[in-house]
Amino acid sequence: MQGHEVEAARVLYNVVAHLRHTDGDRRWALGTPLYVVDRPYGVLRPRPSFVNWSQLKGLVIVVRNNDELRLVGRTAPNGTRIIVLPEGAGT
């Protein structure tokens, strides 16, 4: 399912992204990094319990739904951009 969500993020947010790391990398809080050219742009579905906000500072966080938004948003520092994929985009 993650591949569909990556594709949805590409289409919906005009992010020319490609996977550089495998899911499960702690640098990305077990989420999937999204790149624009060769620079990290955001992280798709990081796991809240693994987030180190100093490592994700300045990156856009993309979540699947409002439940994930609440979980990630609880610890996100002020100014963190969190985007919810529109319903059905990841399917």
PASEBA-1860 file (N, C-alpha, C; in nm, 3 decimals):
! residues 91
1> MQGHEVEA> 0.081/-0.120/0.000/0.000/0.000/0.000/0.085/0.125/0.000 ~ 0.202/0.120/0.057/0.289/0.237/0.064/0.322/0.290/-0.076 ~ 0.341/0.203/-0.174/0.373/0.247/-0.309/0.264/0.332/-0.370 ~ 0.138/0.298/-0.344/0.027/0.378/-0.392/0.026/0.515/-0.326 ~ 0.062/0.519/-0.198/0.065/0.646/-0.127/0.178/0.735/-0.177 ~ 0.291/0.675/-0.211/0.401/0.753/-0.268/0.357/0.812/-0.402 ~ 0.293/0.732/-0.483/0.244/0.782/-0.612/0.141/0.892/-0.594 ~ 0.053/0.877/-0.496/-0.047/0.981/-0.468/0.021/1.111/-0.427
9> ARVLYNVV> 0.125/1.102/-0.344/0.197/1.223/-0.303/0.263/1.289/-0.423 ~ 0.318/1.209/-0.514/0.379/1.264/-0.635/0.278/1.342/-0.717 ~ 0.163/1.281/-0.742/0.062/1.342/-0.828/-0.005/1.462/-0.761 ~ -0.049/1.445/-0.637/-0.126/1.549/-0.570/-0.045/1.673/-0.535 ~ 0.084/1.654/-0.503/0.163/1.767/-0.457/0.274/1.804/-0.554 ~ 0.269/1.747/-0.674/0.366/1.779/-0.779/0.509/1.761/-0.730 ~ 0.531/1.657/-0.653/0.663/1.626/-0.601/0.723/1.519/-0.690 ~ 0.832/1.553/-0.755/0.903/1.453/-0.833/0.991/1.379/-0.734
17> AHLRHTDG> 0.938/1.271/-0.683/1.003/1.201/-0.573/1.042/1.061/-0.615 ~ 1.145/1.012/-0.554/1.185/0.873/-0.574/1.239/0.821/-0.443 ~ 1.225/0.691/-0.426/1.268/0.630/-0.301/1.418/0.612/-0.300 ~ 1.480/0.652/-0.192/1.625/0.638/-0.178/1.661/0.541/-0.067 ~ 1.572/0.526/0.028/1.597/0.441/0.144/1.483/0.342/0.155 ~ 1.512/0.230/0.214/1.405/0.134/0.235/1.320/0.176/0.352 ~ 1.195/0.135/0.350/1.111/0.158/0.467/1.179/0.092/0.585 ~ 1.164/0.150/0.699/1.225/0.093/0.818/1.350/0.166/0.861
25> DRRWALGT> 1.394/0.266/0.785/1.511/0.344/0.821/1.474/0.439/0.935 ~ 1.547/0.431/1.044/1.517/0.514/1.161/1.537/0.663/1.133 ~ 1.624/0.698/1.040/1.644/0.840/1.006/1.512/0.904/0.966 ~ 1.426/0.823/0.902/1.297/0.872/0.853/1.182/0.826/0.941 ~ 1.211/0.785/1.063/1.109/0.741/1.160/1.024/0.627/1.103 ~ 1.090/0.537/1.031/1.027/0.422/0.968/0.929/0.459/0.857 ~ 0.930/0.585/0.816/0.847/0.629/0.704/0.925/0.620/0.574 ~ 0.868/0.675/0.468/0.932/0.674/0.337/0.972/0.816/0.300
33> PLYVVDRP> 1.100/0.841/0.277/1.143/0.976/0.240/1.101/1.010/0.098 ~ 1.063/1.135/0.078/1.029/1.187/-0.054/1.134/1.290/-0.092 ~ 1.185/1.279/-0.213/1.290/1.368/-0.260/1.243/1.453/-0.376 ~ 1.295/1.573/-0.384/1.284/1.658/-0.502/1.426/1.675/-0.551 ~ 1.450/1.631/-0.671/1.585/1.621/-0.726/1.666/1.535/-0.630 ~ 1.767/1.590/-0.567/1.848/1.511/-0.473/1.835/1.558/-0.329 ~ 1.732/1.636/-0.301/1.716/1.690/-0.166/1.591/1.634/-0.100 ~ 1.600/1.599/0.027/1.480/1.551/0.097/1.375/1.661/0.102
41> YGVLRPRP> 1.251/1.625/0.070/1.139/1.718/0.072/1.045/1.686/0.189 ~ 1.022/1.558/0.210/0.927/1.519/0.312/0.939/1.373/0.348 ~ 0.851/1.331/0.438/0.847/1.192/0.481/0.702/1.147/0.480 ~ 0.678/1.036/0.413/0.546/0.977/0.405/0.526/0.879/0.520 ~ 0.429/0.905/0.601/0.385/0.819/0.710/0.494/0.778/0.809 ~ 0.563/0.877/0.869/0.658/0.840/0.975/0.582/0.785/1.094 ~ 0.644/0.695/1.168/0.581/0.638/1.288/0.607/0.731/1.405 ~ 0.500/0.780/1.469/0.515/0.879/1.576/0.612/0.839/1.686
49> SFVNWSQL> 0.614/0.714/1.724/0.702/0.674/1.834/0.850/0.673/1.796 ~ 0.881/0.684/1.667/1.020/0.683/1.622/1.068/0.820/1.573 ~ 0.980/0.920/1.574/1.016/1.052/1.520/1.117/1.121/1.609 ~ 1.225/1.167/1.548/1.321/1.256/1.611/1.308/1.387/1.534 ~ 1.237/1.482/1.591/1.204/1.604/1.518/1.327/1.683/1.476 ~ 1.438/1.668/1.545/1.558/1.741/1.501/1.608/1.685/1.368 ~ 1.582/1.558/1.339/1.622/1.499/1.211/1.524/1.533/1.099 ~ 1.399/1.557/1.133/1.297/1.584/1.031/1.265/1.733/1.018
57> KGLVIVVR> 1.341/1.815/1.086/1.316/1.960/1.086/1.312/2.014/0.943 ~ 1.208/2.091/0.914/1.195/2.155/0.784/1.135/2.068/0.675 ~ 1.112/1.941/0.703/1.054/1.852/0.602/0.901/1.850/0.615 ~ 0.834/1.830/0.504/0.689/1.815/0.503/0.657/1.672/0.547 ~ 0.561/1.658/0.634/0.518/1.527/0.682/0.385/1.495/0.613 ~ 0.379/1.379/0.548/0.258/1.339/0.477/0.198/1.219/0.551 ~ 0.070/1.232/0.588/0.002/1.126/0.661/-0.119/1.079/0.580 ~ -0.169/0.961/0.615/-0.278/0.899/0.538/-0.415/0.953/0.575
65> NNDELRLV> -0.435/0.985/0.703/-0.570/1.025/0.746/-0.563/1.110/0.872 ~ -0.680/1.150/0.922/-0.684/1.237/1.040/-0.636/1.167/1.166 ~ -0.651/1.035/1.173/-0.598/0.963/1.289/-0.446/0.976/1.295 ~ -0.380/0.957/1.180/-0.235/0.973/1.176/-0.196/1.118/1.202 ~ -0.276/1.211/1.153/-0.249/1.353/1.178/-0.248/1.382/1.328 ~ -0.345/1.329/1.400/-0.350/1.351/1.546/-0.229/1.289/1.615 ~ -0.193/1.167/1.576/-0.079/1.100/1.639/0.052/1.175/1.616 ~ 0.077/1.214/1.492/0.201/1.285/1.460/0.197/1.427/1.517
73> GRTAPNGT> 0.081/1.490/1.506/0.067/1.627/1.550/0.087/1.649/1.699 ~ 0.067/1.545/1.778/0.084/1.557/1.924/0.225/1.598/1.963 ~ 0.323/1.552/1.888/0.463/1.581/1.924/0.533/1.675/1.828 ~ 0.467/1.708/1.717/0.531/1.792/1.616/0.555/1.933/1.670 ~ 0.674/1.987/1.644/0.700/2.124/1.689/0.616/2.224/1.609 ~ 0.594/2.340/1.667/0.521/2.446/1.596/0.587/2.474/1.462 ~ 0.505/2.495/1.362/0.555/2.528/1.229/0.577/2.407/1.139 ~ 0.558/2.286/1.193/0.574/2.166/1.111/0.458/2.157/1.013
81> RIIVLPEG> 0.490/2.139/0.885/0.385/2.123/0.782/0.348/1.975/0.775 ~ 0.221/1.948/0.803/0.168/1.811/0.796/0.054/1.813/0.695 ~ 0.062/1.726/0.596/-0.037/1.718/0.490/-0.108/1.584/0.501 ~ -0.241/1.587/0.491/-0.321/1.464/0.491/-0.356/1.433/0.346 ~ -0.323/1.310/0.302/-0.362/1.268/0.167/-0.513/1.266/0.160 ~ -0.572/1.313/0.050/-0.717/1.307/0.035/-0.765/1.162/0.043 ~ -0.885/1.144/0.094/-0.941/1.010/0.111/-0.938/0.932/-0.020 ~ -0.889/0.811/-0.013/-0.881/0.725/-0.130/-0.757/0.743/-0.213
89> AGT> -0.672/0.841/-0.182/-0.552/0.866/-0.263/-0.451/0.755/-0.250 ~ -0.447/0.688/-0.137/-0.347/0.583/-0.117/-0.395/0.444/-0.151 ~ -0.512/0.434/-0.213/-0.565/0.301/-0.244/-0.555/0.270/-0.390
END
